[in-house]
Amino acid sequence: MNDNNLLKSIEEVLANMPGDWLRLTTHRLDIYNEERAKSDFIEEFENLLNSGDLNGTNLSQLPTAYDYIRLGHPLSSILEWCVAKMNTLKAEYVISFSSQTMPVLAILRTNALANKKTRIAYAGNLPEHFNTESLTQVYGYDFELIQVENPAALPQFEGSTIFISHSINLAETHIHKSIDFLVSLHDKLGSILLINGAENADYVALIQHVRRRESIAMTPADSLKILQLLTGKAVADSAAGDYNENKTKVVSTIQEITATQTKVLLGSSGLSVQYAIMMGLIDDALEKHPGKAIKIIVPPNCYGGTNDQARRVAASIDRVEILDLPVDGDNDMVKSTDQVLDQVAREDGVPYIIAEIPTNPRVEVPDLDKLRETLSKKRKTPSGEPAIDPVFILDQTFCPNVQFLSEQGILASIRTISYVSGSKFPSGGKCTAGYCVANKKAENLLDKIDKHFKICDNEATDLQVEILAEQLPSMNSRIVEAYKNTREFVNFIKETLPTAKINFVSEELAQQGFTPSVFSLDLPTKGDSAEEKETYKRALNLKLINMMITAIPEESKYCVSYGQLKGCYWTIPATSTQGTTKEGDKDYIVRVSLSPNLNLDLHKEVFTKFVNGIN
């Protein structure tokens, strides 16, 4: 297929594409094959192109590309495939980012771990917030910088060469043999990375994993703009006044919801926010506590992205170490926190604790008075000096309405930073943007965190801010309505299948404001051995989920989403949110999340059929 025919086909695809390609953060997980992910989508997409039958119905039946916006989606995958075809590359050798700097940081991270040299050549200017001092001193990256208009003029180099340009024509790109990685920058849209040569094939998965854990792919709306430009279509710019108005509204709404008056930081995803928090705190520790070990304390079975990212940061920076914080099941968060902070004090370290309240997936809330006492406890180092007090990094995605950070809040006396994944309740599943705020005690840390949002170019896009401005004002009322549905469904399950174990907040906790709309379900099992019981239960988990998504396909989805505007979402944490968690810490249970808008009677009816079918 020549470039003209290719672009005509792309133009037809854009004219007929499903609206969900633009509107959903997670597309068609009911036909998602994780092991094949992008290759599955591209293979079926190419089959459609060859058939010439590019109608909306056929396009909507394509399997999911990757798993989330941050790792890739239909439009980013088509963009990457298109650019690859134009440049005679494999599709996986082209990787788009919403960020202009993260593709460079991904290569620097990979080479730092491999002890390989990196040269960064650039035409014109480096990305606006490229911060050489922080990248070397905080991130620990080693590289050379060279300004050059023509890559052919580059001398030989033992290591990787990255070439950055603002003016690359993606349809007419020639990657000089001196370049290993070409980064094409696109103002306000992000960047597109082209990987040159089979000798760099091993970088593909490593760079994609950085995008998955520390950034996001170019967003659907921005991928569409690049595709439209490639096909010769005019693209309108969003008005700066609209962005400023939307951001002002978002900031004031978040301050009202959280009962804070400090700065509000907006990121491209929940994990982008967490990454900026972690790198900002590490930067602060290196400045204020030189020579001391930095301890990131994290539950081993919490959300897989949180767990994996924390361990990836520790693997990249010599001074950083991970300490486990057992919080669920037979473990008590308060007791575990006390023990691990005592340990950090004995080692004279800098403690940063990441925790979810309620916990995921067991939906447990610790005794908050005791947690406050434990976090506030004065500890001593072996030399008798006061130990460094912890920073509590609170993921409150499950209950973003709880005002932990107010001046009268339970954590007012502890340095606390709270963050929320915006793909959940804040946006109702319409975008991935997240946010973080701090209480008065931690207010002085926000500038450092903001600095690393900018270094990584991981701030929320204009459209993401617009979506948050539309959705955030109704968030608290949606939380209330979704909780009512969840409580009713939980009570129904207790009556219908009393032998099942349900993890959900108590009525007492709900009265205190903890009103999540997610619960976990440990189904009854049978067998003569522990192995037989586990096998039976895992099969029963899948039977229940398959019954629900088959009987109510317009509402029940096999998906890890939470806080969506409508429907009911089912998943097994061990095989979804805990994908990178150690096997022994995984939870093979059913996690269910309900929205404010669904046919609850029909879900009850199907669940009753499931119970009647258990042998």
Protein Blocks (a to p, Z undefined) as FASTA:
>chain_A
ZZklmmmmmmmmmmmgcfklmmpmbghkllccfklmmmmmmmmmmmmmmnopacfklmmm
pccehjbfklocfklmmmmmmmmmmnopafklpccdfbfklmmmmmmmmmmmnopacddd
dehiadfklcfklmmmmnopacdddddfblklpccdedddddddfkbcfklcccdfkbmb
dcdddehkbpadddehjklmmmmmmmmmmmmmmmccddfklmmmmmmmmnopacddddfk
lmmmmmmmmmmmmmmmnopabdcdddfbfklmmmmmmmmmmmmmmmmmghiacdddddfk
bcfklmmmmmmmmmmpmkbccddddfbhjbcfklmmmmmmmmmmmnopacdddddddddf
klpacdfklmmmmmmpccddfkopacddddddddfkllmmbcfkbmkbmklmpccddddd
fklmmnnopambdcddddfklmmmmmmmmmmmmmnopaccfklmmmmmmmmmmmmmmmmm
mmmmmmmmmmmmmmmmmmbccddddfklmmnopacfbdcdddddedjbfklmmmmmmmmm
mmmmmmmmmmmmmlmccdfbehiabdcddddfklmmmmmgcfklpccdddddddfbdcfk
lmmmmmmmmmmmpZZ
